[in-house]
Amino acid sequence: MIYLNILNKYMLLETLFPTRCAGCGAGACQPLCPRCNASLPLISGPACSRCGTPTPHEVDGCVECLGRMGRLDAAVALASYEEPLRSVIHKLKYGNGWRLAPLLGAMAATRLAPSLLSPRPLLTFVPMHPRKRRMRGYDHAEKLAGGVGKALGLEPVPLLERVRPASPQVSLGREERQRNVRGSFRPTAERLHGEEVVLVDDVLTTGCTVVECAAALKAIGAGRVIACVLARDVLASAPATRLKQAARLRPVGR
């Protein structure tokens, strides 16, 4: 009887306020409709292990990140930052779409798992400034980390805090982004002891934010730091012609 009551209420809510697909906006009764789910620009082939950029074969440092990823040891991305994922991430961040986080986090976890070296890494996230979090009502990266953690059997821990707000990064170049985030993060833990740390965020473009976070984590004793993101913004970070050169750079295992 209780189950029927819950089901009836759910069906009534879906009739009055149908769940819309975060990708195309169609009424789908689920966060992603089958068409958008099948159209996600997943990165399923070789990629640079340092920044997650798709490459002709696996490399440890491509033309985009070689010498630029600082203390960040590795990065994995679920997909390229293209439609419909671009709209899905926008909904997650700005449209009160935190309910998308468990699904997206679980999908990111499948991409992350083969790259982990430790069976029980520390799981954390790129934190939002408290003022911004109050305005938005939630931290999307923290919600994503919860989805990743649930899929992997890990509990996210807040290892960093954002001590000063940063201007939006969208229109900034690499050097401007570096200045914009420099000194923005401070560890909340006193000391780590060489643990592998997974750092969750939504999009990796130039990598300046995750590199700054990795430096803060390494300063208190973190071991390998690997970024886990939903999307790699390849088009914003490099012309496509330069990405084709990645095959000539340091193949993994050679």
N, C-alpha and C positions, 0 to 999 in steps of 0.2 A: 504493500500500500504506500509506504513512504517513497519507494522507488518510483511508483507510478505518479505520485504527486510531483516529485522532482522533474520527471520526464515531461509531464504536462506543462509545468511552469516553463521549462526550457523551450518546448515547442511554441508556447504562447509568446515568449520573448523573441524567438526567431521569426515568428510571424509579424510581430509589431516592429521589432528592431533587428532585421536580418544581419548576420555577420557578413561583412564585405571583404572580399579578397584584398589584401594589402598591396598586391601588385597592380591589378587592373580596376579594382573597385566594384567588380561584379558581385552580386549576391551569391555567396558560395557556401554558406553555413560552415565555413572553415577559414582559417587565417590565410591560406593560399589555395586558389582554385587549381584543379588539375593541370590546366593549360599553363598557368604561370609557374607552377611547380616544375613542370617539364621544360620550361623555357629558361630556368635559372642558368646563368653563364658559369657553370661549375668549372673549377680548375681540377681536371681529373688526370692530366698528363704530367710530364716533367715540369719542375719549377726550381727556381733558385732557392736553396735552403736558407739563405741569409735574409731574403726579403719577400719571398713568396711569389715573385714575378714568373709567369709561365715562360718556359724556355724550350728550345728544341730538344735538349737533354738536361739531366740534372746537373747543376753547377753549384759550387759553394762560393758565391759572389759573382754577380752579373755586371753588365755595363752600367746599370743604374745604381747599384749599392756598394760596389767594391770600394772599400775604404771609407764608406759613409755611414755605416750602421753602428759605429761606436761600440758600446758595451753590450749591444744586443747580439746574442749568439745565433738566433734562428728566428724564422717567421713562417707561419703557414696561413694561407687564406682559403676560405671556402670557395670563393668565386671571384670573377672580375666585376668591377664596379660599373655595371651596365644594367639596363632595364631587363627584366622587371625588378631586379634586386635593388636598384637605386631607389625606386619608389617604396619598396618594402622597408629599407633602412630609414628613409625619411619618415615613414609612418611610425616606426619603432621609436625614433628620437623625438619627433615633434607632434605626433598625432595621438598622444596618450596610448601608444601601441605597445605598452610593456608586456601585454599578453602574448606578443609574438616571440618574446625572448626564449621561452622553453623550447619551442620548435627550432628556432634559428640556432640556439646554443647547442642543441643536440646534433644538428647537422654539421656545425663547425667542429664538434668533438670527433666526428667520424674522420674528418680530415686531419685533425691534430694527433689522434692516438698513435699512428705509426711513427710519428716523429719524436715521441717521448723516449727518453733514456731511462727515467726513473719510474718504477711502478706506482709510486705515491708522491708526485710532485706537489709543491705548494701552488695553489690556484688563487690568483688575484686579478685585479682589473685596473684600468686607467681611471682614476677617480675624477668626478666632476667637482668644480668649485662649489662649496656649500651654498653660496648665494644663488647660483644657477640651479642647483638641485632643488632648492626651496621653490623657485619659480616654476620649474617643470614638474615637480612632485615626485620624481624618481630619478635614479641614475641608470641610464640604459646599459652602460657597460657592466655595472654590477648585476643587473638583471640577466644579461647575456652570460656572465660568469656563472650565475646560478644554473642556467640551462646546460652549460658545458659540464659543470660539476655534477649535476644530477645524472647525466649520461655516463660519466666516468667514475661515479662513486666517490667524488671529492667534494669537500666543503670549502667554498670560497672564503678567503680571509683578507680583510682590508690591510694591506701592507704599506700603502701610500696614502698621502693626503695632498690635495692641491692647495697650496698656500697663497697663491695669487691668481686672479682670473686672467685669462689670455683673450686677445682679440680673435675673432673668427679666422680660421686658417685658410678658408676657401680661396681667397683672391691673392694669397701671399706666395712668393717664391721660396725656394729652399732656404736661402740665407735669412730671409725675413721670418720664416717659420722657426728657424733655430733660435733667433733672438726672442721671438714671441713666447716660446715655452721655456727658455733658459731659467733655471732656478724655480720653476713652478711647482715641483714636487718634493715632498719630504717624507722619509720613511716614518711609519708609525710603530714599527717593531724596533727594539733595541739592537738585536743582533740575530743574524742568520748564520748557519753553519754549513755552507756549501750546498744547500738544497737546490734542486732544479726548480725553477719558478716559471709558471705559465702566466702570461700577462694578456688579459682579454681586452679587446677594443672592437669598434665597429668597422672602421676603414683605415687602411694603411696607404698613405700617398707617398710622401717623401720619407716618412719614418721618424721625423724629428721628435714627435711626442713619445713614441715608444722607446726611442733611444734615450731620451732624457729620463724616462721612468727606469729603464734598465740600469743607467748609471747610478741612480739613487738606490736601487736594490743591491747593486754590486758593492756600494759603499758600506753596506752593513753586513756583507759576507755572503750574498747570494752566489750560488754556483752558476750553472747554465740558465740563461733567461731566454725563453722562447715566446714570441708574440703569437697570439691566436686571434685572427680577425675574420670578420665575415667577408670583407671584400678587399681586393688589391686594386687601387686606382691606377692602373697602368697608363691610361691615356693622359691623365693629369700630371704624371710624374716623368714621362719620357715620350718622345716621338717614336712611333712604331718602327721606324727604320733602324733606330739604335737598339731596340730589343732584339732584332734579328742577329746582332753581333754576339749575343750571349753564348752561342754555341762554341765560340772560340776561347771562352774563359774557363779555366780551371774545372774541368769535369770532375764530379764526385767520384772517388775511388781510383783516381789515376794520379 
